[in-house]
Amino acid sequence: MLHHVSIRTANILRAIAFYQLLGFSVKERFTTGYTLACWMEGLNSRIELIEIPEPKPARDAFGDEHYVGYYHLSFDVGNYTDSLPQWLNNLTETFVEENKANPQQIKPLKILLHPQQQMIEDKVFEVAFIADDDGLPIELLCQC
């Protein structure tokens, strides 16, 4: 059983705000070594955010077809919606509203791949990709 996925971030407060809009909530705040960290839970998952002092930009895992390594997080949103396109539209609107209210904390949602259907074995999935505050690709999917 997977306990959590750890994500390094340039700004933990902006990362927390981003993941809260995705449906996560902070469960525990702590320090690790000399930096801030937290555990968040949501979408039937747990993530750990770790703020990195003097961050360097991440490689473009989504756009670089030769990239090797961890590629993306994937969240099944099927328990929260029957339509990924509608769910993503609502999420985009939420980000627009939050960006207007707090532009220093929330950027507009970046969609890397708009919803499309993908066949895996005999199942049809709706799949989309967004980017978090640091550009990490996040897959959203649900079974149709």
C-alpha positions in Angstrom: 0.0 0.0 0.0 1.4 3.4 -1.0 1.6 5.7 2.0 2.2 9.0 0.2 3.9 10.8 -2.7 6.4 13.5 -1.8 6.5 16.7 -3.9 9.2 19.3 -3.7 7.9 22.8 -4.2 9.4 26.3 -4.6 6.6 27.8 -2.4 4.7 25.6 0.1 2.0 28.2 0.7 1.1 28.4 -3.0 1.4 24.6 -3.4 -1.0 24.1 -0.4 -3.5 26.6 -1.9 -3.3 24.8 -5.3 -3.9 21.3 -3.8 -6.7 22.6 -1.6 -8.5 23.7 -4.7 -8.1 20.2 -6.0 -9.8 18.9 -2.9 -6.9 18.2 -0.5 -6.7 19.4 3.1 -3.7 19.8 5.3 -3.5 17.0 7.9 -0.1 17.7 9.5 2.5 20.5 9.3 6.1 19.9 10.2 9.7 20.7 9.4 12.1 18.3 7.8 15.7 19.3 8.4 15.6 23.0 7.8 12.5 23.4 5.7 8.7 23.5 5.9 6.6 20.4 5.0 3.1 19.1 5.4 1.0 16.1 4.6 -2.3 16.6 2.7 -5.1 14.2 2.0 -7.7 14.3 -0.7 -9.0 12.4 -3.8 -8.4 9.2 -1.8 -4.7 10.0 -1.7 -2.0 11.5 0.5 0.8 13.8 -0.6 3.7 15.4 1.2 4.8 18.9 0.2 8.3 20.0 1.0 9.5 23.5 0.4 12.9 23.7 -1.3 15.1 26.8 -0.5 16.8 28.1 -3.7 14.7 26.0 -6.1 15.8 25.3 -9.6 13.1 24.9 -12.3 12.0 21.4 -13.0 12.5 19.7 -16.3 9.4 19.6 -18.6 8.3 16.0 -17.9 5.1 16.5 -19.9 6.6 18.2 -23.0 9.9 16.4 -23.3 9.3 13.1 -25.0 12.8 11.9 -24.1 12.5 12.6 -20.4 13.2 9.6 -18.2 12.0 9.4 -14.5 8.9 10.0 -12.6 6.4 11.4 -15.0 3.2 12.5 -13.2 0.7 12.1 -10.4 -2.7 10.5 -11.4 -5.9 11.0 -9.5 -9.1 9.1 -10.3 -11.9 11.6 -9.9 -14.6 9.2 -10.9 -16.1 9.2 -7.4 -16.6 13.0 -7.7 -18.0 13.3 -11.2 -19.6 11.5 -14.1 -18.1 14.0 -16.6 -14.4 14.9 -16.5 -14.9 17.8 -18.9 -17.5 19.3 -16.7 -15.4 18.7 -13.5 -12.4 20.3 -15.2 -14.5 23.3 -16.3 -15.7 23.8 -12.8 -12.2 23.5 -11.5 -10.9 26.0 -14.0 -13.7 28.5 -13.0 -12.7 28.0 -9.3 -9.1 28.8 -10.1 -10.1 31.9 -12.1 -12.2 33.2 -9.1 -9.5 32.4 -6.6 -6.9 34.1 -8.8 -9.0 37.3 -8.9 -9.4 37.2 -5.1 -5.8 36.3 -4.4 -3.4 36.7 -7.4 -0.3 36.4 -5.3 -1.3 32.9 -4.0 -3.2 31.3 -6.9 -2.4 31.3 -10.6 -5.0 30.4 -13.3 -5.2 26.6 -13.8 -2.8 25.4 -16.6 -4.3 22.7 -18.7 -1.7 20.6 -20.4 -4.1 18.2 -22.2 -7.9 18.8 -22.5 -10.1 15.8 -21.7 -10.1 13.0 -24.2 -11.1 9.4 -24.2 -8.6 6.7 -23.9 -9.2 3.0 -24.3 -7.3 0.7 -21.8 -8.1 -2.9 -22.3 -11.9 -3.0 -22.6 -12.5 0.1 -20.5 -13.0 3.7 -21.7 -11.5 6.4 -19.6 -11.7 10.2 -19.8 -8.2 11.6 -19.3 -6.9 15.2 -18.9 -3.6 16.7 -17.7 -3.1 19.9 -15.6 0.1 21.4 -14.1 0.5 22.3 -10.4 2.0 25.5 -9.2 5.6 24.2 -9.9 4.7 22.7 -13.3 4.4 19.1 -12.2 2.0 17.2 -14.5 -1.1 15.9 -12.9 -3.4 13.4 -14.7 -7.1 13.4 -13.9 -9.1 10.5 -15.0 -12.4 8.8 -14.7 -13.9 5.7 -16.2 -16.8 6.4 -18.5 
